[in-house]
Amino acid sequence: MPCDQVRTTTVDVEKMDGPLLIEALRLLGYQAGKQGTAIEFFTATSRNRHRYENGRLTFANMEAAEQATTINQIKQAYSGEVVKATAARFGWELKKNPLNKFSYTAIRKG
């Protein structure tokens, strides 16, 4: 593929909360931020900018196998952020599972 072309692939995912998604992407090592109504994210070593907008992830120049892995990592990190936000809202204490950085045990206070 010529170097002046960008190949993009779009994947439908459920609606995600913007601030939680940005935090999840940063946890995975991406630089992420809002660009209008979209969230753009990329790694420091890549010029390819990926986007999340209207329930769709769009990847630039990423092979299908890498996309599947990346989507699963994003969903897992996002789920962890949802758990942390919910725990904070209800005043629960979270204990991390040492075997999985996205796994928690919630302990209700009081």
N, C-alpha and C positions, 0 to 999 in steps of 0.2 A: 504494500500500500504506500503510495507517495506520502512524504512527510508533511505535505500541506493539507492533507485530508484528516478529518476526525470522524471516526465511526462511533455512533452512539447506539445504545440499547436501552429501552425503557422497560421497567418492571413495575407492575401494579403491586402496591402494598397498602395495608390499611392506613387510615388517617392516624398520624402521629402528632403529638404535641411538640411544637417547634423548639422551645427551650430545653425540653427533655432530650429531644433528638440531637440537638447541638452538643449537649453534655455527653451523651453516649458516643457521638462521633469523636469528640475530643479524648474521651477515655480510650478509644481505639487508636489514638495517635494521629487523627486527622486534624487539619486546621479547618474550622467550620464557622460559618456565620450567615446571617440573613442577607439576601440580595433581593430587595423588593419583596415579593410574596414567596420567593423560593429560599431554600437553604442550599448553599454551595459548600462542597467540601473537597479537600485534596490533601495529599501527603506532601511533605517538604521535598521529597525526592522525585515527585512527578508533577508535570505541568498539566496533566489531565484534570479538569474540574468536573466533578460529578454534582448532580442536583437532586433535591427532593422538592416536589411541588405538586399540590393537588392529589396527594396519595400515590404519587409515582416517583420511583427512583430512576434516574437516568444516568447511565455510566458511559464515559467516553473512553474508547480504545481499551476495553477490558474483555478478555476471553470469557466464554460462557462458564467454564469451570471456576474461574476466579470470581466471577460475578456471584455464583451460587454460594461460594464460601463467604464472600463479603456480605451478601444479604443476610445470611445466617448470623454472622458476627454482629451486624448492626441490630438485628432483631433481638439477639441475646443481650447486648449492651443496653438497648432501649428498655427492655423488660426490667433489667436491673434498676435503671433510673426511675421507672414507674413505681417499682417496689419501694425505693428509697423515698420518693415524694409522698407516696401513700402513708408510709410509716411516719414520716414527719408530720403529716396532716393529722394523724390520729394519735400521735404521741407514743408510738411503739419504739422499742429499742431493737436494733438489728445487729445480729452477730454474723460475720462473714464465715462462709465455709472455706477452710484453708485449701481444699482440693479444687475449688471452682470459684474464680473471682466474681462471677455473676450470681452466685447462690448465697442466700441468706436465710437465717432463722429469725422470725419475728417474735419478740417477747412483749406482751402487753403490760404496760406499767399500771400499777395500782391494783 
